[in-house]
Amino acid sequence: MPVRHQDSREVIDMERVKIGIKELDDVFEGVPSGRTTLVTGEAGCGKTVLGLQFARSGCEQGMKTVYLSSEETAADLRLQCTALGWDLEKKGLLTFVELLGKRTKQIELSVRIGSDVAKGNFAGLIDHIPEGTQLLVIDS
């Protein structure tokens, strides 16, 4: 959905992607499409659930969505979704990519990827993102 913002010099049309939480969407009007949005917080504050909700919203909007996790397995993420009553993979729009499993298979590569992620450099993750992805959630 395009949202018009009045800049001091021009009006900017910006496509937005709904977060899927009414109160947040009412305030933020979704997040800017094609941009990075960083969510930070203490362990256990709900970042993963927020990421899963955003992935759910993307799927409901018909977007091919990838949820890339460096900490949790796809099975654990599916279990969390089931506990919330969500079947995110039923329409074939969501793919879980777990770097944890790739780490087990390729320890040397994972150490480099893990260090890069810790430094905020995600360039090495590009190879793990399926072609045609429209919405990417990275949970690290």
Salt bridges, closest charged atoms under 4 A:
ASP7 OD2 - ARG9 NH2 3.48
ASP13 OD1 - ARG4 NH1 2.97
ASP26 OD2 - LYS22 NZ 2.63
GLU60 OE2 - ARG56 NE 3.32
GLU89 OE1 - ARG78 NE 2.63
ASP116 OD2 - ARG112 NH1 3.81
